């Protein structure tokens, strides 16, 4: 038989209540929110003017069997359970609102989906798995993923990286654990424990629940973390309230301590009738995610009129009234009842918050919006029917029951402002568009509490601004003395240190080790130290990077100025010596020392001293090309001249022997040949160097940490050491020759001075190599300059100072007789 729904008749909305009112009296507000919403719609002539909404309420008793039975009743006659047979049109269910917990909603959804009856869930999201694809339900609560992301933002805001995790002992709780553990781990949050929280359902299972709760209590109190996250259900607050009472009835050894409880939106601050006197200090200062609600003044007025003596049609109010006011209604009073008699003057506003609130809670607000969503969807569907059908085509304004499957389309597209002016709409997945508030719960000794909104999370907020928190408004548990709690496995590693994981411990348990050399950490809790940018370097504490200074040997700094001054002074001295020899050009001592070689040696030494100036100042392309090759060439000429002098001395002594054939070798031709040939070899090396890999200006950012060194890259280190090696070879030959001739008679014994000068020269350049290799930056240049000046000065003073002394101060010795005088 096909049943039809007439617009003037009553349309029924079924409501599935989670548990009996005697267990959690506060859930009675959910029923009142349903009644208030239906009453508001039926009294509004703008919505469904020809249709009256009604509702039926069923209790799931938190059992699958009872849930399935109640769901089948929704699609059957009210008097008898006959599946797929409904003859009472007025009692046809068009939608179901509920349930409060995920597993109840799942049981309902598996049956309703067969009949395409919409289900509007105002609690936890049902589990979706391979066995239940495509269930047609609508969520009046934002998705859990948004709530989990908000929890991550909350933990990171306070730098809480070491937390405990409790989830209700159910399939939904296990699903949450599987989702949040990897999510939290990706953000650097780890767990000191992950435990199941016992379900608080009925008195029959109370003993087992208390034993399991005692173990969880010990774990929380013994742990060093200060933050515990709870993913619970509507009855979870009853379990948490037992934590206060456990030390009185169970043998627990742990000392009580404060903790920051972070609760999901499914948990409301409720209390069983026998718990309303229990202390609430353990959960004082908790942070809770709640559905966003608005104040409805009309709802408060509606509640004030509620009274068991007036609301005769309310089948729940009698039981609720007696439980919360501890009185007995007159019609059931017997002579031996010790309780007071209810007189109707009891005031709902005097009840403690965990028992009942006059302000609409998050779950009640979701129910209120669910009823209005159904009403607007029905109104849109009826308007669509009117538009598609002509007036003559309608039969008494009736609509067939089979058309109610179309309600899904209108529910998904519904969009309206409720009586508080808030927009209500669903996304394409049937999830309401909205967010969560973060509430700080502050309890008073009289069981009253204050909700303080400290943040909110919206589905449209960007990820980096997802959860703004007002820290100043948060009241912490007294255990923390109003100081923001710290919850971390290890203390933070300050800048200059990095984290080193502890073996066998979670990743957020670590030691702090100083950053290694040349590395820096500028932030707290860095996993590893990083290198500074190219033009910066770490400070001593290695907690920030300092810009490097540009370094080269300049004239402005003391070292460069001193070396330049010394070079100019030695050059001036060389010029004076040269002028002394030139003024005494024809004197015997000048002639005896081969004037041309002397002038060549002095000029080459002068150029050596002046070549030092090419090493000072910012390196350029020209100076880099010239300075090493110039130094190598002029020094080779100087050493070649000394070698020619030494050979001349030896040959001159040998030529004086009677009948010696060496006379023909003594002369300018030999000395010039020695100087030119030795210099040409060095010139060939330099030309080859410049042709293959010439020196060039370069930047060294590695050798000295604090500096950017402007230097000349030698191009080929091999060629550089070839130049030095050849010069050393010439010096060694000169030293050896002079050393062998050191015992010649005084008249010809310039070899002594040459020997000593070459000894100084070789000593300087032998010490140059290790000093040069161990120096960095501008000090390498300074070492080379000093070696040039020191070796050149050694040649100048050792060879020419005795001669200058005779020429200037002992002119009487500057004669031929003294030069040819032989030693006895």
Residue, then its C-alpha position, 0 to 999 in steps of 0.5 A: x500500500x502506498x501512503x501519501x503525505x498531505x500538506x495539511x497533515x502532520x509530518x514527523x521528525x524522529x529524534x534518537x536520544x543517546x541515553x536515559x535522562x537519569x544517567x546524564x540530566x544535562x542531555x535533557x536540554x537536547x530534547x528541549x532544543x528539539x521541541x523549541x525548534x519545532x515549536x518555532x517553525x510551526x508558529x512561523x507562517x513563512x515556513x511550511x504554512x500548510x505543514x505541521x512538524x511533529x517528532x518522536x523520540x527513541x532511546x538507543x540505550x547505547x546498545x546496537x540491538x536497541x538502536x537497530x530496533x528503534x530505527x526499524x520502528x521509525x519505518x514501521x507502524x507505531x503500534x507494531x514492528x512491521x518492516x516496510x509497511x506504514x499505513x499511518x501517513x501522519x507518522x511517516x518519518x521524513x528524517x532522523x536527527x541523531x545520534x550523539x555518539x559515532x557508533x549509534x549514528x553508524x548503526x542508524x545510518x546502515x538502515x536509513x540508507x536503504x530507504x534514502x531517509x536523511x540522517x542529521x548527526x549532531x554528535x561525532x562523525x560515524x566511521x566510514x569504511x569499506x562495509x558502509x560506502x555512501x551513507x546518506x547522512x549530514x553532519x551538523x558538526x564541522x569535520x573532525x579533521x578541522x578539530x584535529x588541525x586546531x589541536x595541533x595549532x593549539x599545542x604548537x602555540x604553547x610549545x607543548x610537544x610531550x602530551x598524553x593521549x586518551x581515547x574512548x574505548x571504542x572503534x571510533x576512538x581507535x580510528x581517531x588514534x590512527x588519524x591523529x598520531x601521524x598528524x601530530x608526529x609530523x608537527x613534532x608532537x609525541x606522546x608519553x602514553x596512549x591509553x584507552x579511556x573506559x566508557x561510562x554507560x551504566x551502573x552494571x559496568x561501573x566496577x570494571x570502569x573504575x578499575x580501568x580508570x584507576x590505571x589511567x589515573x596512575x599513568x597520568x599522575x606518574x607521568x612528567x607531561x602536563x598536558x593530556x588530550x582526551x578524545x571522548x564521547x558524550x559520557x566521557x566527562x562522567x569518567x573524568x569526574x571519577x578521577x577526583x573520587x578515585x583516591x577515596x575508593x581505590x588504592x592509588x599511590x600516585x600523588x595528585x597533580x594538576x594537568x591541562x586537559x584538552x578536550x574534543x568537542x564531543x565532550x560536554x561538562x556534564x554530571x550524573x545526578x550522584x556526581x553533582x556534589x563531587x569536586x571539579x578541581x581536577x578539570x579546572x582550567x581545561x581547554x575544550x573545543x566546542x561547536x560554535x554557538x550563539x545566544x538565543x534569548x527566546x530559548x531561555x524564555x522557553x526554558x523558564x516556562x518548563x515545569x512538570x505541573x504544566x508540561x503534562x505531555x513531556x514524558x521526560x520532565x518528571x524523571x529529570x525534575x526529581x533527579x536534579x532537584x532531589x524531590x518527589x512529585x506529589x502524584x507518586x509520593x508514598x508515606x515512607x519517601x524521605x525526599x522533599x516533595x516537588x512544589x513547582x517553585x524549583x528554578x532551573x536557573x539555580x542548577x549547577x552547570x554540569x546538571x543543566x544550563x539555561x544557555x543552549x549548548x553546542x549539541x543543542x545548537x546543532x539540533x536546533x539548526x538541524x530541525x531548521x535545515x529540514x524545515x527549509x529543505x521541505x519548504x524548498x521542495x514543496x515550492x519546487x513541486x508547486x512550480x513544476x505542477x499546474x494548479x489543476x494537476x495537483x490533487x488536493x495539494x498532496x505529495x507522494x511519500x515516494x517523493x521524499x527521496x528528493x529531500x537530499x538534494x534540497x538539504x545539500x543546497x539549503x542555505x538560510x540565516x537562523x533566528x540568531x542571524x547566523x548562516x547555516x549551509x552544507x558543503x558538497x559532502x553534507x558537512x555543515x560549514x562552520x568551525x569550533x571555539x576554544x573554551x577555557x573552563x573555570x570552575x567554582x567551589x559551588x559547582x558553577x563554571x564560567x566559559x571563557x572563549x580564548x580562541x576559535x578555528x574556522x574552516x575558511x581560515x588559512x593554515x598559518x592563522x588557523x587558531x588565534x589564541x588569547x593567552x591573557x584570558x586563560x586561567x590555568x589550574x592552581x597547580x601551575x600558579x598561573x604560569x603557563x605550563x610547560x610540557x616537553x620531554x626535553x628542555x628547549x635547545x637554545x640558539x647555538x645548539x642542536x638536538x641530538x635524539x636519545x636512543x630508544x626514546x621518542x623523537x621529541x626526547x633529545x639532548x642539546x649539543x653545541x653547533x660544530x665549527x662554521x655552523x650556526x642555529x638561530x632558532x630554538x629546537x633546531x634539528x641540525x645546525x646550518x651554514x651561514x650564508x656566503x658572506x656571513x659567519x657564525x659568532x662565538x656563541x654560534x647563535x647568529x650570523x655576522x656579516x664578513x668584513x672585506x679583507x686585503x692588505x691595505x695602506x690604511x691599516x698599520x701592517x700595510x703602512x709599516x711594510x710600505x714604509x719599510x720598503x720605501x726606507x730600504x729603497x731610499x737606502x739603496x738609492x743612497x748606496x747607489x749614489x755613493x758608488x756612482x760619486x766614487x765611480x773611479x775609486x779603486x774599491x768601486x772598480x775592483x768590485x766590477x762597477x757594472x755588476x754592482x750597479x746591476x745588483x743595486x738597481x735590481x735590489x731597488x726594484x725588488x724593494x719597490x715591487x713590494x708595493x704591488x702586493x699592498x692594496x686591493x688586488x687588481x688584474x694588472x697587479x696580480x699579473x705583475x707582482x709575482x713575475x716582477x718579484x721573480x725576475x728582479x730577484x733572479x737578476x740580483x741573485x745572478x749578479x751575486x753569482x757572477x760576482x762570486x765567480x769573478x772573485x774566484x776566477x780573479x784569484x786563480x788568474x793571479x797565479x803565475x802562468x794561469x790560463x784563467x785570465x782570458x775568462x776574467x772580464x765583463x763578457x763572462x759576468x754579463x753572460x752569467x747574468x743574462x743567461x740566468x735571468x733568461x731562464x727565469x723569464x722563460x718560466x714567467x712567460x710560460x706561467x703567464x701564457x698557460x695559467x696567469x694569476x687573477x683577482x680572486x675572492x676567498x671566503x673559506x680560509x678565514x671565517x670572519x673575512x672575505x679575502x680579496x687576493x690574487x689567485x696564483x693560477x698555478x701553484x706549481x709555476x709559483x714554486x718553480x719561480x721560487x725554486x729556480x731563485x733558490x737554486x741560484x742562491x744555493x749555487x752562489x752560497x756554495x761558490x762563495x763558501x768555497x772561496x771564503x779563505x781567499x786572501x783579504x784583498x780578494x775576499x769579498x766571498x766572505x761577505x757574499x757567503x754571509x749575505x747568501x746565508x741570510x738570504x737562504x735562511x729567510x726563504x727557507x723559513x718563508x715556505x712553512x710560514x707562508x703555508x701556515x698563514x691565511x688571508x692578508x698575512x700570507x701576503x705580509x709574510x711574502x713581503x717580509x721575506x722579500x724585504x728581509x732577504x733583500x736587506x740582508x744582501x744590501x747590508x752584508x755586501x755593501x755596508x763594508x764598502x760604504x764604510x771604507x768609501x765614506x768613513x775610511x777614504x784612506x783605505x780606498x787606494x790601490x796599495x790596500x787592494x793589492x796588499x797580500x796577507x802574510 
